[in-house]
Amino acid sequence: MPEKCLTSLNHVVALGGGHGLGRVMSSLNDLGPKLTGIVTTTDNGGSTGRIRRSEGGIAWGDMRNCLNQLITVPSTASKMFEYRFAGNGELSGHNLGNLMLKALDHLSIRPLEAINLIRDLLKIDSFLIPMSEQPVDLMAFDQDNNPIYGEVNIDALSYYPNNIQLTHKVTATKEAITAIEKAQLIIIGPGSFFTSLMPLFLMEELVIALNKSTAILCYLGNLGPEISKAAAALSLFDKLGILEEKMLSRKIDAVVISDWGNKPSRLEDKVLIKTPLSSLNEPNLHDRKLLRLALNEMINRYQNQ
């Protein structure tokens, strides 16, 4: 498949959080400033959760993970950013990158400025934008309509919650909206459905921008089962339906999946690429070369249908 499919695009946007978004961004890293990742900022677990409980602010963990995966030139700065404290002290388990971003957040006018300072330090050309620069958490309601707060507790649910929403309304980062408006390709996923993807689709301005977008909208499926039992029970068709409903009935144009447990029935209205995508060394992560080939094939088929 001709490589020019991807490289000929003026702007590609990827949506998600953590490991999944970072892998997509690193696979397309050579697009440089033509690539933008819009990152979920509702995480409340691990080092990120501890910082948020102590200092407040947005969740930095998914952003830090994406930045780590975009580092192409190892340096002392990159080693510092990736460093995690060991031992039993107060800093044990904290990632220095999270602390650096939080410190810059205190010093900067906006979180996006902190991210751009780190991008410059690590020589990263692609853009990363938080979904919002205002702190917010994810919440759901159980079968008795009791509220459940935070990603960690929501991922622990064994059943589909009555509703998932943000704890309060926040404004989408204006640069994220601009990136979506300029995009020719928008990639959704992979990632935990409830906690990496859904928060983005609970942002009113972001949803409106997606609804109006003329870009190819592509869903990239996970390679293995969801950690969340509730999310694992959803079929591919269920997930696409939920996302399309959140996008005010804007249809997803294409789906790229591996062979893990996916039945591509009832997807006749979409370009479907079903091909092995797992890395030989890291089977739960997408192979960068195979992912590029699959996305190129998807673009080519979409443009020629």
N, C-alpha and C positions, 0 to 999 in steps of 0.2 A: 504494500500500500504506500503511495507516495507520501513522504514526510511533509511535503509542502502543505498538506491539509491543515495541520496545526500551526506551522510557522507562518502561514500566509494570513492568519487571523490578526486583526489589530489589537484585540483585547479579549482575554479569557479570564473568567471569574470562577473561583471554586468556593463552595460554601461548606462549612462543617466545623469540626473541632478535633483537637488532640492528634492522635496517631494517624487517623485516616486522612484528614486534611493535609497534615504534614507530608505524608507519603505522596499524595497527588501533587502538591506543590514541588516536592523534590523531583518528581518524575518529569515535570514541565519546567524545571528551573531555567533551562536555556532560553525560555521566552523572555526572561529578564523583566523589564518594566511593563511588558505587555501582559503580565500575569498578576492577578490580585487575589488574595485569600481573605474572605470575610469570616471572622472567627467567633465562635460562641464564647460568651463570657459569664456563664452562670455556674461554673464548677464550684463545689463546696467541699471537696474531699482532699485528702493528702496535705502536702505542703501549702498548696493554694488555699485550701479551706482554713488552715491554721492562721495564715496571714490575714485572710478576710475577717476571721473572728476577732483577731487582735487589732488590726489596723483599718478594717473596712476596705472599700474600693471594689473594682471589678476583679474578676478571676483572671489571673495571669498564666495559669498552668498550660492551657491549650495554646496560647500565643507563644509561650516559651518553647513548647514542644515543636511547633511549626518552625520557629526561628532556628532551633537546633538542626532540624532536618534540611534546612536550606544552606547550611554552612558548607562551602566548597573549598575554602582555603583555611586549613587548620592553623591556629595561632595560639599564643598565650591567652588572648582575649576569648577565643572560642572555648579553650579548656576551662577558663574561669566561668564562662556562662553555663557550661554543661556540668560544673562541679556540684556534687551532692554531699552534704555533711554526713559523716558516720558517727558512731559512738552513742553515748547515752545522755549527752547534754541537751541544753535548750535548743540548739541548732540542729540536733540529730534529725535526719530525714528531710531537712529543708534543701531545696535546690537554690544555688547561688543566683542562677538566672532569674528565678522568681523574686528574690530579694533585690536584685539590681533593678528590675522593672518597677518594683514597688517604690524603691528609693527615688528613681527618676520620676515616678508619678508624683511623689511629694514635691520634687523640685521643679517639675514642668507645669506649664499652664494646662496641658491636656495629655491624657494617656497616649494619644497618637504620636505626640512629639517624643515621648519616651521610647516608643517602638521604633520610630525613625532614627533616633540616636543609636539604638542598638543595631539596627540594620546597617547604619554607616560603619559602626565599630567592627561588625562581622563581615563587611563587604558583601551584603545581600542586595541584589538589584530588584527582585520582585517585591511587591507591596503586600503588607499584612495590615488589616484594619479590624478593630474590634466591632462587633455588631452594634454596641452602644458604649459610650464612655461614661455612662451612669450606672452605678451598682444596682444589680437586680438579681433575684433568685428565681428558680423554677419551683412551682408548686402544683399539686394535683389534689384530687378529691377521691377518697376511697368509695367503696360500694355503699357505705352508710353516709356518704357526703361529708365525712370528716376531712379536714385539710391535712395534707402531707407536704412538708417543706423540704426542699433541697434535693439536688440530683442524686445524692447517695441513697436517700430513703426511697425516692421514686424508682430507681433502678432495682431496688430490693423487692418491689411489688411482684406478686405472683399472678396478678390479674390485671386486665386493662382498666386503668382508672376512669372514673366518670368524666373527668375533664382535666386538661393540663393547661396551665396558664402561667404568666409571669406574676410575681407577687405584687407588682404595681407597674403602671405604664412608664416606659422610658423612651427616649428619642433615639432613633437609629442614627449612627454616625453619618454625617452628610457625605463624606467621601465614599462610604459604602454604597449609598444610593447612586452617586455619580458613576461609580464603577459598574453597577448593574445596568445603568442606562447606556453605557458605552459598549457593553459586552456583546460579542458575537457568539460566544459559547459560554454557558453557565453550567458548571458541574456541581451536582448535589450529592454529597457523600464521598466515600463511605463513612460509617461511624455509627455509634449507638443511636438508635432511632429517637428515643425519648429525650436523651440528654445532650447529644451532640448536634442533632439536626432540628428537632422540634422547636427549641428556643428561637431560632432564626425566623421561623414561620409564625411566631407569636408577636413579631414586630410589625406594627401597622404600616409604617412607611416602606419598610422593606418588602412586605407582601404586595403593596400597591405597585412598587417598582417592578417586581417579578411579573405581576399580572400584565403590565404594559410592555414588558420587554419583547423585542423581536429576535432575541438571541435563540440559538438552539439550546433547549433546556434538556440536560442529560442527567439521568439518575445513575449513579455508580454504586452497584450493590456490594455488600460485605462479602468477605471470603469465608467466614465461619459463623457459627451461631451466635446470637446476641447473648451477652452476659445477663441481661434482664430477661426473666422468664416471660414477662408480659409481652415484651417486644419480640422475643423469639417465637411466640405463638402467632404473630402476624405474618401473613403471606406477602410475597412481593406485590401482588395485586392490591392487598389491603394497604400497604405502605404508600404506594403510588396514589391510591384513592384519597387517603388522608392528606397527603401533601397537596394534591390538586384542589381538594376542598379548601384547604387553608389559603391557597393562592387564588381564591375567588373564581374557581373553575378554570384557571389557566392550565392547559394540558402540558404534561411532560412529553417532549418530542421523541426522546430516545432513551434506551435502557442498555447499560453495559454490565453484564454479569458473568461470573465464572460458573462452573458446573455445580457448585455446592448447593444442593437441596432446592434449587429454584425451578419452578414449573412455569414456562413462559406462555401458558394459555391465557386467553382473554387480553392479549397485548397486541392485537392485530393493528391497532391504530398508531403503533409506535415503531420506530426503527429499533430492532433488537439485535444486539451483538452478544452472543453467548459463546465464550471461548475461555480456555484455561488462563488464569491471570496470576496464580500464586507464585511467589518467589520460591525457588528451590531451597534456599537457606533459611527463609523466614516464611513458612507456609501461610501464616495469617496476615501477611502483608503482600500488597500487589507488587509484582515484578515491574520495575520501572519501564523496561523496554517493551514488555508485552502490553502494558497499559497504554503506552503511546501508540502502539500498532492498533490496538482496539479502538482508541479514540479517533485515530486517523480513518479507520475503516468506517466508523459510525458517521463521521462528518461527510465522507465521500458518498456513502449510501443515502444520507439525508439530502444532500445537495442534488443527487441524481434520481431521486424517487419521482 
